[in-house]
Structures are given as structure tokens and as C-alpha cells.
Amino acid sequence: MLHAMLTAIQETAATNADVAKNSLSLLGAGIGLGLAVIGAGIGIGLIGSGSTQAIARQPEAAGTISTNAIILAALIEGVALFALVIAVLYKFV
């Protein structure tokens, strides 16, 4: 499967260099964006899991824990948004 994909990419690159360069840059942008979104999802899931466990252990600190979890989730979403902007730049530049 992987060999067939690599062969198809090489054939595309050999036939038309400009189109292949654009196609490969879009492929790279898509893969990078996908990995960034998967990483952000995992990170936010871990934050939710950890904050839920922390609140269950110390209910009196729920406000502080929730505030910190929301701030961390926003920072992770910022990284995913940054990856989206980079992928869009690859498409149009």
C-alpha cells in the first residue's frame, strides 16, 4: 500500500514538476494540519480527564482547577488554529 502511494507520487512528480510541487505542498499541509488537530484533541482530552479527577479529589478547589483547565485548553486550541493558518498559507502562496 505504502509502496503504491510512493510510486504514484513519484510518477506525478516526473510528469509535471510544477503541478507535483503544488500537490506535494498541499499534501504536506494536509498531513501537518491533521496531526496538529489530532494532537490538540488528545491534549484537550487529557486536560479534561485530569481536571475531572482533580475536582473529584478536591471539590473545594473546583473553581481554580476549572479556570486553569480552560486556560490550558485555549492555549492548545491556539496551536491548532496556528496550524490551520499555516496550512491555508501553503494552499494560497
C-alpha positions, 0 to 999 in steps of 0.5 A, a space after each residue: 500500500 505504502 509502496 503504491 502511494 510512493 510510486 504514484 507520487 513519484 510518477 506525478 512528480 516526473 510528469 509535471 514538476 510544477 503541478 507535483 510541487 503544488 500537490 506535494 505542498 498541499 499534501 504536506 499541509 494536509 498531513 501537518 494540519 491533521 496531526 496538529 488537530 489530532 494532537 490538540 484533541 488528545 491534549 484537550 482530552 487529557 486536560 479534561 480527564 485530569 481536571 475531572 479527577 482533580 475536582 473529584 479529589 478536591 471539590 473545594 478547589 473546583 473553581 481554580 482547577 476549572 479556570 486553569 483547565 480552560 486556560 490550558 485548553 485555549 492555549 492548545 486550541 491556539 496551536 491548532 488554529 496556528 496550524 490551520 493558518 499555516 496550512 491555508 498559507 501553503 494552499 494560497 502562496 
